[in-house]
Amino acid sequence: MGGKDAATLALNREPFSPAGCVVSAHGDIDLYSAPVLQETLAAVIDEGATKVVVDLTDVGFMDSTGLGVLVGVHKRLDQLDGSLVIVSPDETVTRVFELVGLARRFEIRGARPPA
């Protein structure tokens, strides 16, 4: 799907409850790697998670494709009465959410919430 560029993103899944899961991203989220993020988050929700935390602590770059994935996940979780929390201590990544007006739509934290 993305050749060598898709390999710039690694994802870890960490369940914290029967309905909760943290997905930690490591690398860059862009046109090539966003489908991997989308597939992982869809699988987490399909497996029953309605409380999803996406940890972007180790993400150095995210483009609009990544934002689109998160918007879609947010909408899907809203339909399930679930929640999406974005963890991003990096001001550069957080600023992307602010610039496109999504900072008010998402719950964005500088650190992971307690389980």
MIVORO-799345 format. One line per 4 residues: for each residue x, y, z of N, C-alpha, C. Coordinates in pm, 1 decimal, m for minus. Last residue first. Layout:
<atoms>
X,Y,Z,X,Y,Z,X,Y,Z | ...
</atoms>
This chain:
<atoms>
m574.3,484.9,3367.1,m660.5,375.7,3313.4,m790.3,364.3,3386.1 | m517.8,836.5,3325.7,m507.9,714.4,3405.1,m608.7,611.0,3355.7 | m416.4,959.4,2999.9,m505.4,960.6,3115.8,m487.1,832.7,3196.8 | m90.1,1063.0,2896.1,m196.3,961.3,2898.1,m284.3,976.3,3019.0
m53.4,1417.1,2834.4,m6.3,1289.4,2887.3,m122.1,1191.7,2887.5 | m180.7,1629.1,2721.9,m35.2,1627.7,2712.9,25.4,1499.1,2763.5 | m476.9,1568.8,2528.7,m404.9,1576.8,2655.1,m255.2,1571.8,2630.5 | m773.7,1653.0,2377.8,m630.7,1640.8,2358.3,m561.4,1662.8,2490.8
m1064.5,1561.1,2247.7,m1003.8,1575.6,2380.3,m855.7,1548.1,2361.4 | m1176.0,1747.7,1962.1,m1110.2,1633.1,2023.9,m1069.0,1665.9,2166.4 | m1282.6,1997.2,1903.3,m1363.5,1877.8,1877.7,m1308.0,1754.1,1949.2 | m1094.7,2188.4,1943.4,m1216.1,2194.8,2025.5,m1301.0,2069.2,2011.9
m906.5,2121.5,1754.0,m866.1,2118.9,1895.1,m988.0,2123.2,1987.5 | m975.6,2157.4,1493.8,m1014.8,2031.6,1557.0,m980.0,2024.9,1705.0 | m892.5,2370.3,1331.9,m1014.1,2383.9,1411.2,m1061.6,2256.3,1479.2 | m650.4,2361.9,1212.6,m764.2,2318.2,1131.7,m895.7,2318.0,1210.8
m482.3,2453.6,1416.9,m488.0,2524.8,1289.3,m608.5,2486.5,1205.1 | m509.2,2258.7,1619.9,m557.6,2394.9,1640.1,m577.2,2468.3,1507.1 | m383.5,2037.3,1508.4,m524.4,2028.7,1546.9,m585.0,2167.7,1562.9 | m126.1,2144.7,1484.1,m198.1,2102.3,1363.9,m347.7,2093.6,1393.7
m51.3,2174.2,1751.1,m79.5,2294.4,1672.1,m153.6,2261.0,1542.7 | 15.3,1915.9,1820.8,m104.8,1976.2,1877.4,m146.6,2099.2,1798.3 | 259.0,1896.5,1684.5,147.2,1811.0,1645.9,16.4,1869.8,1697.7 | 403.1,2094.2,1825.5,392.4,2098.6,1679.6,273.9,2016.5,1632.1
403.2,2020.0,2093.1,327.4,2138.3,2052.9,309.5,2147.4,1901.8 | 367.7,1705.0,2218.7,441.8,1782.7,2119.4,356.4,1898.9,2069.9 | 204.9,1547.8,2368.4,280.3,1649.9,2440.8,357.8,1742.2,2346.7 | m83.8,1410.3,2305.4,21.5,1474.3,2227.1,91.4,1581.7,2309.1
m340.4,1190.0,2279.1,m229.5,1227.8,2366.7,m118.9,1283.9,2278.3 | m684.2,1202.4,2243.3,m557.7,1216.3,2172.5,m452.9,1260.3,2273.8 | m955.9,994.2,2290.9,m863.5,1087.4,2355.3,m734.3,1085.3,2275.1 | m1286.1,927.0,2225.6,m1151.9,927.3,2168.0,m1071.2,1034.3,2239.5
m1560.2,718.8,2322.1,m1478.4,839.0,2335.3,m1341.5,817.5,2271.1 | m1901.3,617.5,2245.6,m1765.3,598.1,2294.3,m1690.4,729.6,2304.1 | m2147.0,577.9,2129.8,m2140.6,642.1,2261.5,m2005.2,619.9,2326.9 | m2119.5,504.4,1870.1,m2119.4,395.4,1967.3,m2123.1,446.5,2111.7
m2099.0,744.5,1742.6,m2216.2,661.2,1712.3,m2230.3,546.4,1811.2 | m1845.6,819.6,1833.8,m1963.7,896.0,1876.3,m2091.0,814.5,1854.6 | m1686.1,641.2,1689.8,m1699.0,623.2,1834.1,m1816.6,702.0,1889.6 | m1715.4,755.8,1433.5,m1759.6,618.3,1459.2,m1778.7,592.8,1608.1
m1600.5,1008.6,1473.2,m1740.6,996.1,1433.3,m1794.8,856.7,1464.5 | m1335.6,931.4,1535.8,m1415.1,1008.5,1631.7,m1564.2,995.8,1600.3 | m1259.4,813.8,1296.8,m1265.7,732.4,1418.5,m1351.5,801.8,1523.1 | m1264.0,1041.2,1129.7,m1349.8,925.9,1103.2,m1367.4,837.2,1224.8
m1065.1,1196.2,1253.1,m1202.2,1247.6,1243.7,m1299.6,1131.9,1220.1 | m841.6,1031.4,1211.7,m888.1,1056.4,1348.2,m1030.3,1112.5,1350.0 | m821.1,1044.3,932.3,m840.7,915.6,998.5,m898.5,937.4,1138.0 | m769.4,1318.9,901.3,m891.8,1259.9,846.9,m923.9,1125.6,909.5
m516.9,1337.6,1013.3,m628.7,1406.0,1077.9,m761.8,1347.9,1030.4 | m374.8,1194.5,819.5,m384.5,1144.0,956.3,m498.6,1207.8,1032.9 | m405.3,1375.0,610.8,m455.1,1238.3,596.4,m472.1,1174.2,733.4 | m271.9,1604.5,687.3,m418.1,1606.2,687.7,m478.3,1466.5,670.5
10.6,1471.8,876.9,m52.0,1557.3,776.8,m204.0,1543.6,783.5 | 247.5,1481.4,1130.4,117.6,1428.4,1091.0,55.3,1525.0,991.9 | 551.8,1399.3,1287.9,483.8,1469.0,1179.7,350.1,1401.4,1153.5 | 640.8,1256.7,1504.2,709.7,1382.0,1473.2,639.2,1464.7,1368.7
517.3,1076.1,1766.8,489.8,1115.9,1628.4,554.4,1252.4,1604.2 | 520.0,985.9,2026.8,637.2,959.1,1943.1,612.7,987.9,1795.0 | 265.4,1065.2,2121.4,386.4,1113.2,2186.5,509.8,1097.7,2098.0 | 10.7,1000.4,2050.8,96.4,1056.4,1945.8,228.3,1109.0,2001.8
m213.1,764.4,2127.1,m95.7,829.5,2185.0,m0.7,870.5,2072.0 | m542.4,751.6,2148.5,m438.7,748.7,2045.7,m322.7,832.3,2098.1 | m772.4,559.5,2314.2,m670.8,662.6,2334.9,m567.4,644.8,2223.4 | m1110.0,481.1,2325.4,m984.5,468.2,2251.9,m896.0,588.8,2281.1
m1363.2,305.8,2415.6,m1280.7,409.4,2477.6,m1141.4,394.0,2419.5 | m1457.6,92.3,2288.9,m1533.1,216.0,2268.6,m1465.1,334.7,2337.5 | m1365.7,m214.0,2149.2,m1320.7,m94.9,2222.2,m1408.3,25.1,2187.0 | m1441.0,m436.2,1994.7,m1521.1,m396.9,2109.6,m1476.1,m275.2,2186.7
m1322.5,m493.9,1757.6,m1302.0,m591.5,1865.1,m1370.7,m549.9,1995.7 | m1370.1,m266.0,1611.4,m1441.7,m388.8,1574.1,m1432.3,m495.3,1682.7 | m1179.4,m101.0,1732.3,m1321.8,m74.7,1753.7,m1404.4,m198.9,1720.8 | m945.6,m223.1,1636.1,m964.3,m204.6,1780.7,m1112.8,m183.5,1811.7
m985.7,m199.6,1359.1,m979.9,m332.3,1420.9,m1004.4,m323.2,1571.3 | m968.3,78.1,1329.9,m1092.9,9.3,1294.3,m1097.8,m128.7,1358.8 | m700.7,117.3,1403.8,m807.1,174.0,1486.8,m941.4,108.5,1455.9 | m572.3,m22.1,1193.0,m551.4,m61.2,1332.7,m663.6,m9.6,1421.6
m657.9,118.6,965.9,m687.4,m24.3,979.8,m674.5,m69.8,1125.0 | m549.2,374.2,1022.2,m693.0,355.6,1005.7,m732.9,209.4,1026.5 | m273.9,321.0,1021.9,m338.9,372.0,1143.0,m489.1,347.2,1136.4 | m250.7,246.8,756.1,m212.7,150.8,860.0,m277.2,192.3,992.8
m322.5,483.0,621.0,m407.6,363.8,609.7,m375.5,256.6,714.8 | m102.5,656.9,692.3,m234.8,675.4,752.7,m325.9,553.9,735.8 | 127.6,623.9,541.1,114.4,544.9,663.3,m23.6,556.8,727.9 | 99.6,789.6,316.4,138.8,650.0,300.1,113.1,565.0,423.2
26.2,1042.8,411.8,m53.2,978.4,307.7,m25.2,828.9,298.4 | 130.4,1004.5,757.8,113.9,1080.1,633.3,30.1,998.2,536.2 | 286.6,1016.0,1049.6,155.9,978.9,995.7,130.9,1067.8,874.8 | 596.0,879.7,1162.7,521.6,985.8,1094.9,389.2,931.0,1043.4
654.3,730.2,1483.5,697.1,765.2,1347.8,615.3,879.9,1293.0 | 433.0,546.6,1653.6,575.1,579.6,1657.4,620.4,605.7,1514.4 | 140.5,544.6,1851.6,202.0,556.9,1719.5,346.2,602.9,1736.0 | m58.4,337.2,2045.2,56.4,427.1,2044.0,120.0,425.6,1905.8
m370.7,305.7,2155.2,m293.1,278.2,2034.8,m182.5,382.8,2030.8 | m536.8,164.3,2422.5,m444.1,269.3,2382.4,m373.2,220.5,2256.4 | m872.6,80.7,2488.1,m745.2,44.9,2427.9,m665.3,171.2,2395.7 | m1161.2,m60.5,2649.0,m1063.5,46.8,2630.1,m931.9,m1.3,2574.0
m1335.5,m252.0,2731.2,m1384.3,m159.1,2628.9,m1283.8,m48.7,2597.9 | m1190.0,m395.7,2920.2,m1259.2,m468.5,2813.5,m1307.3,m376.9,2699.7 | m886.2,m197.8,2944.6,m1011.0,m247.1,3000.4,m1081.0,m324.9,2888.9 | m661.5,m152.4,2807.7,m658.0,m113.9,2949.0,m787.8,m149.5,3019.4
m452.7,m283.7,2548.2,m584.2,m278.2,2613.3,m568.8,m236.1,2759.8 | m246.6,m147.7,2335.6,m241.0,m181.6,2477.4,m380.7,m172.3,2537.6 | m65.7,m169.8,2036.9,m198.2,m173.0,2099.1,m184.6,m219.9,2242.2 | 147.9,26.3,1840.0,135.4,m69.8,1950.0,m3.9,m56.7,2008.3
287.5,84.9,1519.9,175.0,100.3,1611.5,176.2,m10.0,1715.8 | 504.7,280.3,1321.7,483.9,156.9,1398.1,373.3,183.7,1498.4 | 590.5,419.4,1018.6,494.8,423.3,1128.3,483.5,284.9,1191.2 | 752.0,383.1,807.0,793.0,487.8,898.9,697.7,499.8,1017.2
649.3,207.3,627.8,729.5,148.9,735.1,774.9,254.5,835.1 | 540.6,361.2,432.2,448.8,307.4,532.1,525.1,248.9,650.2 | 765.0,406.8,269.4,716.3,514.4,355.2,620.0,464.4,463.1 | 808.2,183.5,109.9,896.1,204.7,224.1,844.9,312.3,318.5
466.8,116.8,27.1,610.1,100.6,4.4,689.1,128.2,128.7 | 195.6,127.0,74.4,270.7,249.3,82.7,419.1,233.8,60.7 | 81.5,m119.7,0.0,0.0,0.0,0.0,85.3,125.2,0.0
</atoms>
